[in-house]
Amino acid sequence: MSTPESPERVALVTGGGSGIGREICRALARAGRKVAVADIQNGGMAETVAQITAADGVALAVPMDITSADAVASGVARINDALGPVDILVNCAGWDELMPFLSTDEDFWERVIDINFKGALRTTHACLPPMIESGWGRVINISSDAARVGSSMEAVYSGAKGAVISFSKTMAREMAKKGVTVNVVCPGPTATPLLDGIVNASDDGEKVINAMARAVPMKRVGEPHEVASAVAYFASEEAGYVTGQTLSVSGGLTMS
Protein backbone atom coordinates (compact mmCIF):
# COMPACT_ATOMS: atom_id res chain seq x y z
CA MET A 1 0.00 0.00 0.00
CA SER A 2 1.21 3.54 -0.72
CA THR A 3 1.68 6.06 2.06
CA PRO A 4 1.97 9.87 2.18
CA GLU A 5 5.76 9.36 2.24
CA SER A 6 5.60 6.99 -0.74
CA PRO A 7 2.99 8.19 -3.25
CA GLU A 8 1.53 5.78 -5.75
CA ARG A 9 3.58 6.24 -8.86
CA VAL A 10 4.00 4.28 -12.09
CA ALA A 11 7.20 2.34 -12.70
CA LEU A 12 8.38 0.74 -15.93
CA VAL A 13 10.96 -2.02 -15.57
CA THR A 14 12.48 -3.53 -18.70
CA GLY A 15 13.68 -7.11 -18.40
CA GLY A 16 11.11 -7.56 -15.64
CA GLY A 17 10.25 -11.15 -16.51
CA SER A 18 13.08 -12.80 -14.59
CA GLY A 19 16.20 -12.42 -12.48
CA ILE A 20 17.16 -8.97 -11.25
CA GLY A 21 14.35 -7.33 -13.22
CA ARG A 22 11.71 -9.46 -11.50
CA GLU A 23 13.06 -8.64 -8.06
CA ILE A 24 13.10 -4.94 -8.94
CA CYS A 25 9.45 -5.16 -9.97
CA ARG A 26 8.58 -6.87 -6.68
CA ALA A 27 10.53 -4.33 -4.62
CA LEU A 28 8.87 -1.37 -6.32
CA ALA A 29 5.43 -2.94 -5.89
CA ARG A 30 6.10 -3.37 -2.17
CA ALA A 31 6.88 0.36 -2.07
CA GLY A 32 3.41 1.09 -3.44
CA ARG A 33 4.33 1.62 -7.07
CA LYS A 34 2.15 0.48 -9.95
CA VAL A 35 4.54 -1.62 -12.00
CA ALA A 36 4.65 -2.13 -15.75
CA VAL A 37 6.59 -5.35 -16.30
CA ALA A 38 8.24 -5.16 -19.73
CA ASP A 39 9.95 -8.08 -21.42
CA ILE A 40 10.02 -10.17 -24.61
CA GLN A 41 9.27 -13.37 -22.68
CA ASN A 42 5.51 -13.59 -22.14
CA GLY A 43 5.71 -16.42 -19.62
CA GLY A 44 8.20 -14.59 -17.43
CA MET A 45 6.17 -11.39 -17.50
CA ALA A 46 3.01 -13.25 -16.53
CA GLU A 47 4.77 -14.89 -13.58
CA THR A 48 6.13 -11.57 -12.31
CA VAL A 49 2.70 -9.96 -12.59
CA ALA A 50 1.11 -12.91 -10.81
CA GLN A 51 3.57 -12.65 -7.92
CA ILE A 52 2.87 -8.94 -7.51
CA THR A 53 -0.90 -9.19 -7.72
CA ALA A 54 -0.90 -12.12 -5.28
CA ALA A 55 0.70 -9.72 -2.78
CA ASP A 56 -2.04 -7.12 -3.44
CA GLY A 57 0.14 -5.03 -5.71
CA VAL A 58 -0.72 -3.52 -9.09
CA ALA A 59 1.14 -4.78 -12.15
CA LEU A 60 0.71 -4.83 -15.91
CA ALA A 61 2.48 -7.08 -18.43
CA VAL A 62 3.84 -5.06 -21.35
CA PRO A 63 5.45 -6.98 -24.21
CA MET A 64 8.34 -4.78 -25.32
CA ASP A 65 11.30 -5.31 -27.62
CA ILE A 66 13.69 -2.54 -26.61
CA THR A 67 15.61 -2.92 -29.90
CA SER A 68 12.59 -1.39 -31.67
CA ALA A 69 11.68 2.29 -31.22
CA ASP A 70 8.14 1.53 -32.42
CA ALA A 71 7.74 -1.27 -29.87
CA VAL A 72 8.97 0.98 -27.08
CA ALA A 73 6.61 3.78 -28.10
CA SER A 74 3.69 1.36 -28.31
CA GLY A 75 4.49 -0.12 -24.90
CA VAL A 76 4.81 3.27 -23.23
CA ALA A 77 1.49 4.35 -24.76
CA ARG A 78 -0.17 1.22 -23.37
CA ILE A 79 1.21 1.94 -19.91
CA ASN A 80 0.00 5.52 -20.09
CA ASP A 81 -3.52 4.36 -20.98
CA ALA A 82 -3.71 1.60 -18.37
CA LEU A 83 -1.73 3.00 -15.42
CA GLY A 84 -0.80 6.59 -16.20
CA PRO A 85 2.44 8.29 -17.26
CA VAL A 86 5.69 6.61 -16.29
CA ASP A 87 7.28 8.26 -13.23
CA ILE A 88 10.04 5.70 -12.63
CA LEU A 89 12.04 4.05 -15.42
CA VAL A 90 14.35 1.13 -14.68
CA ASN A 91 16.42 -0.07 -17.63
CA CYS A 92 17.31 -3.60 -16.63
CA ALA A 93 17.04 -5.62 -19.85
CA GLY A 94 20.41 -6.95 -21.00
CA TRP A 95 22.17 -9.69 -22.91
CA ASP A 96 25.67 -11.10 -23.43
CA GLU A 97 27.72 -14.18 -24.32
CA LEU A 98 31.23 -14.88 -23.08
CA MET A 99 33.81 -14.95 -25.87
CA PRO A 100 37.19 -13.41 -26.71
CA PHE A 101 36.89 -10.11 -28.54
CA LEU A 102 38.69 -11.43 -31.62
CA SER A 103 36.07 -14.19 -31.88
CA THR A 104 33.24 -11.65 -32.15
CA ASP A 105 31.94 -9.99 -35.28
CA GLU A 106 29.89 -6.97 -36.36
CA ASP A 107 26.56 -8.76 -35.89
CA PHE A 108 27.48 -9.65 -32.30
CA TRP A 109 28.62 -6.08 -31.59
CA GLU A 110 25.37 -4.69 -32.95
CA ARG A 111 23.22 -7.00 -30.85
CA VAL A 112 25.10 -6.32 -27.61
CA ILE A 113 25.06 -2.55 -28.13
CA ASP A 114 21.45 -2.50 -29.35
CA ILE A 115 20.16 -4.30 -26.26
CA ASN A 116 22.48 -3.06 -23.53
CA PHE A 117 22.91 0.58 -24.57
CA LYS A 118 20.55 1.70 -27.31
CA GLY A 119 17.62 0.02 -25.57
CA ALA A 120 18.12 2.40 -22.64
CA LEU A 121 18.34 5.34 -25.05
CA ARG A 122 14.99 4.42 -26.58
CA THR A 123 13.09 3.98 -23.33
CA THR A 124 14.61 7.09 -21.75
CA HIS A 125 13.76 9.17 -24.81
CA ALA A 126 10.16 7.94 -24.64
CA CYS A 127 9.66 8.35 -20.88
CA LEU A 128 11.42 11.61 -20.01
CA PRO A 129 8.94 14.16 -21.47
CA PRO A 130 6.07 13.42 -19.03
CA MET A 131 8.53 13.30 -16.12
CA ILE A 132 9.76 16.76 -17.07
CA GLU A 133 6.20 18.00 -17.44
CA SER A 134 5.23 16.76 -13.97
CA GLY A 135 8.48 17.93 -12.37
CA TRP A 136 9.22 14.53 -10.84
CA GLY A 137 10.95 11.48 -12.18
CA ARG A 138 13.44 8.72 -11.48
CA VAL A 139 15.60 6.94 -14.06
CA ILE A 140 17.70 4.03 -12.82
CA ASN A 141 19.94 2.31 -15.33
CA ILE A 142 21.38 -1.13 -14.64
CA SER A 143 24.99 -1.24 -15.80
CA SER A 144 27.58 -3.74 -14.55
CA ASP A 145 30.82 -3.86 -12.60
CA ALA A 146 32.24 -5.13 -15.90
CA ALA A 147 31.93 -1.51 -17.04
CA ARG A 148 33.93 -0.24 -14.07
CA VAL A 149 36.82 -2.70 -13.94
CA GLY A 150 36.66 -4.60 -17.23
CA SER A 151 35.80 -8.27 -17.62
CA SER A 152 37.66 -10.84 -19.69
CA MET A 153 35.52 -12.38 -22.45
CA GLU A 154 33.06 -9.46 -22.23
CA ALA A 155 34.78 -6.67 -24.14
CA VAL A 156 31.77 -5.40 -26.08
CA TYR A 157 29.36 -5.85 -23.15
CA SER A 158 31.75 -3.98 -20.85
CA GLY A 159 31.96 -1.16 -23.39
CA ALA A 160 28.20 -0.94 -23.82
CA LYS A 161 27.61 -0.92 -20.08
CA GLY A 162 30.30 1.75 -19.72
CA ALA A 163 28.34 3.83 -22.21
CA VAL A 164 25.27 3.44 -19.97
CA ILE A 165 27.20 5.01 -17.08
CA SER A 166 28.44 7.95 -19.17
CA PHE A 167 25.00 8.50 -20.67
CA SER A 168 23.41 8.44 -17.22
CA LYS A 169 25.80 11.06 -15.84
CA THR A 170 25.09 13.35 -18.76
CA MET A 171 21.33 12.90 -18.41
CA ALA A 172 21.63 13.61 -14.68
CA ARG A 173 23.20 16.96 -15.53
CA GLU A 174 20.58 17.78 -18.17
CA MET A 175 17.71 16.81 -15.88
CA ALA A 176 19.04 18.31 -12.63
CA LYS A 177 16.71 21.33 -12.76
CA LYS A 178 13.74 19.34 -14.03
CA GLY A 179 12.99 17.32 -10.89
CA VAL A 180 14.28 14.13 -12.53
CA THR A 181 17.17 12.13 -11.09
CA VAL A 182 19.26 9.65 -13.07
CA ASN A 183 21.40 7.05 -11.32
CA VAL A 184 23.14 3.76 -12.07
CA VAL A 185 23.30 0.44 -10.24
CA CYS A 186 26.16 -1.89 -11.16
CA PRO A 187 25.66 -5.52 -10.14
CA GLY A 188 28.67 -7.75 -9.78
CA PRO A 189 28.32 -11.48 -10.53
CA THR A 190 24.71 -12.25 -9.64
CA ALA A 191 22.68 -15.46 -9.71
CA THR A 192 20.39 -14.82 -12.67
CA PRO A 193 19.15 -16.73 -15.72
CA LEU A 194 21.56 -14.65 -17.83
CA LEU A 195 24.52 -15.78 -15.72
CA ASP A 196 23.24 -19.37 -15.82
CA GLY A 197 23.09 -19.22 -19.60
CA ILE A 198 26.61 -17.82 -19.86
CA VAL A 199 27.98 -20.46 -17.50
CA ASN A 200 26.11 -23.31 -19.20
CA ALA A 201 27.46 -22.23 -22.58
CA SER A 202 31.05 -22.43 -21.39
CA ASP A 203 33.21 -25.55 -21.56
CA ASP A 204 33.63 -25.66 -17.77
CA GLY A 205 30.71 -23.87 -16.13
CA GLU A 206 31.61 -24.83 -12.59
CA LYS A 207 35.12 -23.46 -13.03
CA VAL A 208 33.72 -20.18 -14.38
CA ILE A 209 31.29 -19.64 -11.52
CA ASN A 210 33.88 -20.58 -8.91
CA ALA A 211 36.34 -18.10 -10.40
CA MET A 212 33.69 -15.39 -10.25
CA ALA A 213 32.99 -16.11 -6.60
CA ARG A 214 36.70 -16.15 -5.71
CA ALA A 215 37.18 -12.70 -7.25
CA VAL A 216 34.56 -11.22 -4.90
CA PRO A 217 35.83 -10.30 -1.41
CA MET A 218 32.66 -11.79 0.11
CA LYS A 219 33.43 -15.03 -1.81
CA ARG A 220 29.97 -15.49 -3.27
CA VAL A 221 27.84 -14.24 -6.14
CA GLY A 222 25.04 -11.82 -5.39
CA GLU A 223 21.31 -12.42 -5.21
CA PRO A 224 18.84 -10.47 -7.37
CA HIS A 225 16.98 -9.03 -4.37
CA GLU A 226 20.21 -7.43 -3.17
CA VAL A 227 20.43 -5.42 -6.39
CA ALA A 228 16.72 -4.60 -6.24
CA SER A 229 17.07 -2.93 -2.85
CA ALA A 230 19.56 -0.43 -4.29
CA VAL A 231 17.19 0.34 -7.17
CA ALA A 232 14.30 0.82 -4.76
CA TYR A 233 16.32 3.44 -2.87
CA PHE A 234 17.15 5.42 -6.02
CA ALA A 235 13.45 5.26 -7.00
CA SER A 236 12.27 6.53 -3.62
CA GLU A 237 11.03 9.94 -2.57
CA GLU A 238 13.94 10.15 -0.14
CA ALA A 239 16.55 9.95 -2.92
CA GLY A 240 15.51 13.24 -4.49
CA TYR A 241 18.90 14.89 -3.86
CA VAL A 242 20.89 11.97 -5.26
CA THR A 243 21.67 12.05 -8.96
CA GLY A 244 24.47 11.11 -11.34
CA GLN A 245 25.68 8.37 -8.99
CA THR A 246 26.98 4.89 -9.77
CA LEU A 247 26.48 2.31 -7.02
CA SER A 248 28.07 -1.12 -7.18
CA VAL A 249 26.25 -4.03 -5.56
CA SER A 250 29.04 -6.52 -5.87
CA GLY A 251 30.23 -7.85 -2.52
CA GLY A 252 33.22 -5.50 -2.62
CA LEU A 253 34.42 -6.43 -6.11
CA THR A 254 34.53 -2.71 -6.90
CA MET A 255 35.51 -0.22 -4.20
CA SER A 256 35.52 3.27 -5.64
C-alpha positions in Angstrom: 0.0 0.0 0.0 1.2 3.5 -0.7 1.7 6.1 2.1 2.0 9.9 2.2 5.8 9.4 2.2 5.6 7.0 -0.7 3.0 8.2 -3.3 1.5 5.8 -5.7 3.6 6.2 -8.9 4.0 4.3 -12.1 7.2 2.3 -12.7 8.4 0.7 -15.9 11.0 -2.0 -15.6 12.5 -3.5 -18.7 13.7 -7.1 -18.4 11.1 -7.6 -15.6 10.3 -11.1 -16.5 13.1 -12.8 -14.6 16.2 -12.4 -12.5 17.2 -9.0 -11.3 14.4 -7.3 -13.2 11.7 -9.5 -11.5 13.1 -8.6 -8.1 13.1 -4.9 -8.9 9.5 -5.2 -10.0 8.6 -6.9 -6.7 10.5 -4.3 -4.6 8.9 -1.4 -6.3 5.4 -2.9 -5.9 6.1 -3.4 -2.2 6.9 0.4 -2.1 3.4 1.1 -3.4 4.3 1.6 -7.1 2.1 0.5 -9.9 4.5 -1.6 -12.0 4.7 -2.1 -15.7 6.6 -5.3 -16.3 8.2 -5.2 -19.7 9.9 -8.1 -21.4 10.0 -10.2 -24.6 9.3 -13.4 -22.7 5.5 -13.6 -22.1 5.7 -16.4 -19.6 8.2 -14.6 -17.4 6.2 -11.4 -17.5 3.0 -13.2 -16.5 4.8 -14.9 -13.6 6.1 -11.6 -12.3 2.7 -10.0 -12.6 1.1 -12.9 -10.8 3.6 -12.7 -7.9 2.9 -8.9 -7.5 -0.9 -9.2 -7.7 -0.9 -12.1 -5.3 0.7 -9.7 -2.8 -2.0 -7.1 -3.4 0.1 -5.0 -5.7 -0.7 -3.5 -9.1 1.1 -4.8 -12.2 0.7 -4.8 -15.9 2.5 -7.1 -18.4 3.8 -5.1 -21.4 5.5 -7.0 -24.2 8.3 -4.8 -25.3 11.3 -5.3 -27.6 13.7 -2.5 -26.6 15.6 -2.9 -29.9 12.6 -1.4 -31.7 11.7 2.3 -31.2 8.1 1.5 -32.4 7.7 -1.3 -29.9 9.0 1.0 -27.1 6.6 3.8 -28.1 3.7 1.4 -28.3 4.5 -0.1 -24.9 4.8 3.3 -23.2 1.5 4.4 -24.8 -0.2 1.2 -23.4 1.2 1.9 -19.9 0.0 5.5 -20.1 -3.5 4.4 -21.0 -3.7 1.6 -18.4 -1.7 3.0 -15.4 -0.8 6.6 -16.2 2.4 8.3 -17.3 5.7 6.6 -16.3 7.3 8.3 -13.2 10.0 5.7 -12.6 12.0 4.0 -15.4 14.4 1.1 -14.7 16.4 -0.1 -17.6 17.3 -3.6 -16.6 17.0 -5.6 -19.9 20.4 -7.0 -21.0 22.2 -9.7 -22.9 25.7 -11.1 -23.4 27.7 -14.2 -24.3 31.2 -14.9 -23.1 33.8 -15.0 -25.9 37.2 -13.4 -26.7 36.9 -10.1 -28.5 38.7 -11.4 -31.6 36.1 -14.2 -31.9 33.2 -11.6 -32.1 31.9 -10.0 -35.3 29.9 -7.0 -36.4 26.6 -8.8 -35.9 27.5 -9.6 -32.3 28.6 -6.1 -31.6 25.4 -4.7 -32.9 23.2 -7.0 -30.8 25.1 -6.3 -27.6 25.1 -2.6 -28.1 21.5 -2.5 -29.3 20.2 -4.3 -26.3 22.5 -3.1 -23.5 22.9 0.6 -24.6 20.6 1.7 -27.3 17.6 0.0 -25.6 18.1 2.4 -22.6 18.3 5.3 -25.1 15.0 4.4 -26.6 13.1 4.0 -23.3 14.6 7.1 -21.8 13.8 9.2 -24.8 10.2 7.9 -24.6 9.7 8.4 -20.9 11.4 11.6 -20.0 8.9 14.2 -21.5 6.1 13.4 -19.0 8.5 13.3 -16.1 9.8 16.8 -17.1 6.2 18.0 -17.4 5.2 16.8 -14.0 8.5 17.9 -12.4 9.2 14.5 -10.8 11.0 11.5 -12.2 13.4 8.7 -11.5 15.6 6.9 -14.1 17.7 4.0 -12.8 19.9 2.3 -15.3 21.4 -1.1 -14.6 25.0 -1.2 -15.8 27.6 -3.7 -14.5 30.8 -3.9 -12.6 32.2 -5.1 -15.9 31.9 -1.5 -17.0 33.9 -0.2 -14.1 36.8 -2.7 -13.9 36.7 -4.6 -17.2 35.8 -8.3 -17.6 37.7 -10.8 -19.7 35.5 -12.4 -22.4 33.1 -9.5 -22.2 34.8 -6.7 -24.1 31.8 -5.4 -26.1 29.4 -5.9 -23.1 31.7 -4.0 -20.9 32.0 -1.2 -23.4 28.2 -0.9 -23.8 27.6 -0.9 -20.1 30.3 1.8 -19.7 28.3 3.8 -22.2 25.3 3.4 -20.0 27.2 5.0 -17.1 28.4 7.9 -19.2 25.0 8.5 -20.7 23.4 8.4 -17.2 25.8 11.1 -15.8 25.1 13.3 -18.8 21.3 12.9 -18.4 21.6 13.6 -14.7 23.2 17.0 -15.5 20.6 17.8 -18.2 17.7 16.8 -15.9 19.0 18.3 -12.6 16.7 21.3 -12.8 13.7 19.3 -14.0 13.0 17.3 -10.9 14.3 14.1 -12.5 17.2 12.1 -11.1 19.3 9.7 -13.1 21.4 7.0 -11.3 23.1 3.8 -12.1 23.3 0.4 -10.2 26.2 -1.9 -11.2 25.7 -5.5 -10.1 28.7 -7.8 -9.8 28.3 -11.5 -10.5 24.7 -12.2 -9.6 22.7 -15.5 -9.7 20.4 -14.8 -12.7 19.1 -16.7 -15.7 21.6 -14.7 -17.8 24.5 -15.8 -15.7 23.2 -19.4 -15.8 23.1 -19.2 -19.6 26.6 -17.8 -19.9 28.0 -20.5 -17.5 26.1 -23.3 -19.2 27.5 -22.2 -22.6 31.1 -22.4 -21.4 33.2 -25.6 -21.6 33.6 -25.7 -17.8 30.7 -23.9 -16.1 31.6 -24.8 -12.6 35.1 -23.5 -13.0 33.7 -20.2 -14.4 31.3 -19.6 -11.5 33.9 -20.6 -8.9 36.3 -18.1 -10.4 33.7 -15.4 -10.3 33.0 -16.1 -6.6 36.7 -16.2 -5.7 37.2 -12.7 -7.3 34.6 -11.2 -4.9 35.8 -10.3 -1.4 32.7 -11.8 0.1 33.4 -15.0 -1.8 30.0 -15.5 -3.3 27.8 -14.2 -6.1 25.0 -11.8 -5.4 21.3 -12.4 -5.2 18.8 -10.5 -7.4 17.0 -9.0 -4.4 20.2 -7.4 -3.2 20.4 -5.4 -6.4 16.7 -4.6 -6.2 17.1 -2.9 -2.9 19.6 -0.4 -4.3 17.2 0.3 -7.2 14.3 0.8 -4.8 16.3 3.4 -2.9 17.2 5.4 -6.0 13.5 5.3 -7.0 12.3 6.5 -3.6 11.0 9.9 -2.6 13.9 10.2 -0.1 16.5 10.0 -2.9 15.5 13.2 -4.5 18.9 14.9 -3.9 20.9 12.0 -5.3 21.7 12.0 -9.0 24.5 11.1 -11.3 25.7 8.4 -9.0 27.0 4.9 -9.8 26.5 2.3 -7.0 28.1 -1.1 -7.2 26.2 -4.0 -5.6 29.0 -6.5 -5.9 30.2 -7.8 -2.5 33.2 -5.5 -2.6 34.4 -6.4 -6.1 34.5 -2.7 -6.9 35.5 -0.2 -4.2 35.5 3.3 -5.6 
